[in-house]
Every structure is written in C-alpha cells, then in structure tokens.
Amino acid sequence: MAWGRLPGENSVRLRELITDAWSWLDYKPAMAAPRRPGHTAWAELTASWIPDQDLRRLAAYRLLAAYDSNQAGQFAEIVGDDETGGERRELGDASKLVDTALGYLLGADQTITVPGAEQADDEPTPEQTAAATVQAQLRNWAEKELLPYRLQQAERTAILTGDTVYTLAWDPAKGRVLLRTWDPGLYFPEWLDDEAQDAADFPARVHLAWEIPEDRRRGTKARIRRVTYELGLIGPSTQAGRDQDGRAVREPVAAGDGTPLLTRGDTVDPGTGTVLRTYPWSPGRASAYTCYLTDAEWELDDLTGSDLVYDLPLHKATFRVRSDGEVLDRLDLMVDFIPLVHLTNSIPGSGEHWGKPLLATVLQGLDELSATDTDSSAASATTGSPIIGLSGARLPIDRSTGQPLPVKVRAGTVWQLNEGGSMDVLDTSPQLAELRARVDHVLDRIAANTGLTAAGLGTLDPTALPSGYALKLALGPLDALVSAMHLARNHKYGILLRMVQRLHQAGHADGWPAGESLPARLVWGPHTPTDRAAVLDEVVKGVGAGVLSVETAVRMLMDAGYPIDDAQAEIARIEARAFDAAARLADATGDAAAVRRYLGLPDVQLEQPFSLPNRGGPPAAATDTNPVSS
C-alpha cells in the first residue's frame, strides 16, 4: 500500500491520497473515512473487533453489493454523497454485467479430468488405472456435492467482489467431503510473516468471523462467531472435557501415570522430541505439522476496544460442540494443510493478495448511466405529456370560487381561443433522442472497458459485421478476459481437487487409492459458439490420416460441445464398431484374439485352430502352439 499527500487549499490542511487494491473506489467520499460518524451504512463494519486494515476491503464489498441490487443511489443518499440519490433510476446494468461475465467464465459445462485417465490401451498401466479411478471418484463426489451449483455461487461472488472462499470438511456420517462457499467479507487471513502476502502464498492461520445479532425472543445477546484454521506442530492426543468453569474444552489424553498419550500412528523424533506423523498421501515422508480447527463464540459485551478478530481472548470464549460430541477447541483435523481455498477474480498485483472485481474500473460509468437514465425518464415525461402554453383561451370557471379550473390535456379536448389567441407546445423530443444516444455511448464504453465487448453483451448489431472473421476480432477482448480469469483460477481449483482427494484418504473412504494425490483439473466449456461442423470435419480427416489419436479426437469433440459424458466409454463404443480397423489389425497381426479384444468381444477358445482368410498376402498357417479365438 502506498500513501501520499497532496496540498489542499492551504498549507495547513492536507489531503491523503491512498493507493491500494481498492483505490478505484476513492472517488466515493464515504470510502475515505468509513469510520466517520454519521455513516450509518457502515454500522456493521465499524464494529470494534474489525481491524482498520480490513475496513476498506469490507466497505468495497458492501458498496459493490449495493450496485448489484440496484441500491447504489440509496447507498449514496444514506452516506451523504448524494442527497437525491434515492431518486436515481437503476435498471440492473451492474447485475447484467456480472451475470454475463459469469456465463462466459463457466462456459457450457465444467468437467473434472485427471491426466492418463482417458487412455484406451488394452492393458492399461497401474498409473492409468489409478488415474481413471480417481477421475471417476472425483466426478461422483462432484455430482453428490452439487459442484456446478457451488461454482455458480462462488464465481458470481468472485466476479462481483473480486474474491470468494471455499471450505472443505470431512463428514463421517455422509462418508464424503462437504464443499461450502463463503462470503469474502467473513474471511480474515493472518500471516505470521508480514512479507508473505503474495497471492501464491498461503497464510498459516485464517479466520471466518461474523456478528450474530441479539435475539430478545430467545434471550441471547449479540455475539461474534469465529471459525479458525491454524497450522501448528503435532501435539498429544486430546479428548472432549470440561474446565473448572464448566466450559466445554479439549484436554490431553493421559496414561495412568499422567503421561500424555499420542494419537495412534504418531511417533516422537528421539533427536528433537518433535511428534511426527505419516499421512496417506506422503507415505515416504513424515510431517511434524497438522491443522487445528477452533469454532467459538464471544459476547460483544465481554470485548473491549482493543480486542480484534485476530486476537480475541480465548478465556472468554464459548467453544461449540460438533454433532458427534467433539469440542471444537483446537481439534486436530489429521491433515497437514488448511482445507480452505481463497480464489480471486483476477491475477493480483505483485505483493497483493486480493483480486479486482469486474465492475472496479467502470463504477463511474455506471453512475453516469444511472444519471442519464434518470434524465431520460424526466425528458420522456415531458415528451409524452408536453407542456402547453395558452394565450387568449376561454378557460372553464369554477362556479363556487369563480377561479379558472386547472387545464388538462386529454384526447378530444377543445379550447376556444379569442381573436389573436395562440397555443405553444414545448417539444423535448430532441433532448430525449440525445439522451438515448448517450445511453448507447456509455454502454459501449462500459462494454469496452470491462472487456465484455458490445458483441459479448449482445448490443452489437449483427448486420454491422461483414463476416465471421470480423465477429472473431470483435470478440478478441472477451477471449482475453476469459483467459485471464481462467488463469487466475486453474491453480486454485487444482489445489481444491487435491484437498478433496486427501480428505477422503484421511477419512479412509472406500474406493480412493492410497499414495500421492494425482493432479486433477477443472476443464471449462467453450465460452463462445463453436463451429462444430468444422471441428467434426477436422477430427474425421485427422483420425483418417493417422495424425490424430482417437483420444485426442474425442477430447476435441468434447471441447466443441458434443454431448460426450465419458471419453473412455465413448472411445470403447467407437472401437466396438470399428470393423475396418479390426480387419486391418487382423491383416497386420494374424491374431484373432487381439481382434476380439479390440472390438470388446469376449475370448472364445476353439477346439480346432484355423487360419485367417488370405487378403492378398501369403497364406497364414495355423499352428497348434498359437490357437486363435473366433
């Protein structure tokens, strides 16, 4: 974060220029001092337990949510930035930008793949078999955990706010890993080393914290709940217990002589005295670290102004108890990583940890668009019901008061004008046309600056493009935007899928192979229409000429949007009908058993060997030592 000072109107008062990940909101006066009295919109954010270094980030999330829900004008009126903000017309442009970007990011579908799982060899290697098993297990897990639904939740938050958070937890009752998404406003990472805050680094301790309001009906006070994941050295085994005050806590498990006991499988390094543990995913390497989970609540009345979310007093905490009776007070999760993934919408700058939302650089454009829509609405009112000036007209008189009655313009209205009378009409249609043209101009500017392009937003006239190549050029910035968004996510989703494997291994789930976790990735579907006929023609020619394998061809068809769910099964079905290829295999090898295996047919042992038909070469002789199957 860089700070500078600019001279104000005099040499005594100075203004601060803040340059950080949220400087794009500095044009909003409320962002400069969120703790300033009277900013009622920040009531939840200005709580004493929220650190100052997180306040601008949380304020940015709150403001972006207001734009997404058509409340930016109301927000500006509440914080005092615009006294007439409540009269703004907001027509969902911010929400449309986010939803459009979400559709292009996710593509038509999302597929989990493991390298080596789609090999179609007759005798797969152990590595290929393990890859196919892990891929099938991950896809089965994704279906049960509604992964596409979770992706929609998390990715829309990431595009809107710049960040999103996933957590993973082993559920013994369901026998699988649970995936949950979190609002980034609840996420408070804590680095033990102040210099390690790059996006590629992972904090050693993270908190998920939020405030629970008072419930008078139930008699509960306002309190804070904080879920903490922390990496630390492995200690003795613990169990649920009670302290002197009767609070649920964890206490060491001790032998009869009072000696602390270790968790089964843990050992002590005789040289250093460190407790070591061998995890299923690294059988040849012992680790001295594990992840501890703490879930506790504090009453707000018990906290002072110096108690921040990072260092809440544990002696005032009430630890939560899990459904199986485990007290969540530094519970050993039996893994050597924090099962939480923070995902950014963009590639953060050097030394930064937070992403940039899609709307970051076009918020002023959205304000301009809202103001233009408001002016256009006012102009359309005077155009549809014009202002009329009358002179020399005989107006109706109210007999009771003797005053002229209000004049209203209605269909069929007739006014009698005296000699020399006239009627003038205020024509505001030219101004209305100009405002509508300005709306189109601002929309084009927003489309260009976000990278979604007018073609991507659907506002481009198709007849304005002379060819498909021109459309591809028009979509160039959108392709670059989607590629950058995928680049920011691919590594994190690879880590998430690795965590899923390891948590299943730690939970001793059935069907998950032991050993080092296999690399898995989330493959995004095409984000723009694909010329499927051209891809199919390319695949047919490539496979026919022998320059493309069947595996590569099927992958190309899947990427083009063909309804292929399982590449391996599709390859097996193709080969089961590849009679010409089977005939060539028979000519080349003379082995009918290999031909039957290629076609997916069961082996048949014949009583009498026979020779394959001669296809123009020398006669194939049958031998008793190498019988073939029909």
Disulfide bonds with the S-S distance in Angstrom:
none
